[in-house]
Amino acid sequence: MTLQLRVYVPPHPLIKHWLAVARDAATPSVLFRSAMTELGRWLTYEAAREWLPTEETTVQTPLATCAATLINPQIPVAVVPILRAGLGLLEGAQTLLPLASIYHLGLMRDEATLEPMCYLNKLPEKFNPETRVLITDPMLATGGSIMATMAELVHRGVDPSLTRIVCVVAAPAALQKLSAAYPGLIIYSACIDEGLNEHGFIVPGLGDAGDRIFGT
């Protein structure tokens, strides 16, 4: 069976609602941050299906013993927010993954070349090969930042098949690059937008998510 990139756009009404709030240019920063938090929460909820490691056990109820399923605490889970904008989705993700380790990766785009430049890397030297990694980045536009992130993670021992990407909007250009390089990777997005403008921004998109989150 040939592996192929999979992109899920969950049809959840809360995801659609908060996407609409985030898209609106009139939305103030304080409400935009709330929208990012909620999108991070609901998209992570969807991404966690059949991804979080579990173990079978039994528990004693007040009346009887019964089979039960628990999250396996022995298998590590990590969240990698791509700075700055990935922080906007982090709070929502953490509410569902409270025991996950958080590793920050700071990338900024050179507006002349549209290539990513790394200014902060707090990833461990080597990941446990069983680690489940969730990457948060609101916008997959040209694909430069997410490709650089994936390359760095794989170099440090992360299995792409155990990796999930949570974003708010994605453009075909980024998805095509990821599909060619990492077949089998799974992405959860609130929407796949039509494309990029001449400046490499997603259309219709959200504008600059980092600036809108932090009011800069």
Secondary structure as UniProt FT lines:
FT   STRAND          6..8
FT   HELIX           13..23
FT   TURN            25..26
FT   HELIX           29..47
FT   TURN            48..51
FT   STRAND          54..60
FT   STRAND          65..71
FT   TURN            73..74
FT   STRAND          77..83
FT   TURN            84..86
FT   HELIX           87..96
FT   TURN            98..99
FT   STRAND          101..102
FT   STRAND          105..109
FT   TURN            111..113
FT   STRAND          116..121
FT   TURN            129..130
FT   STRAND          132..136
FT   STRAND          139..140
FT   HELIX           144..155
FT   TURN            156..157
FT   HELIX           160..162
FT   STRAND          163..170
FT   HELIX           172..181
FT   TURN            183..184
FT   STRAND          186..192
FT   STRAND          195..196
FT   TURN            198..199
FT   STRAND          202..203
FT   HELIX           209..214
//
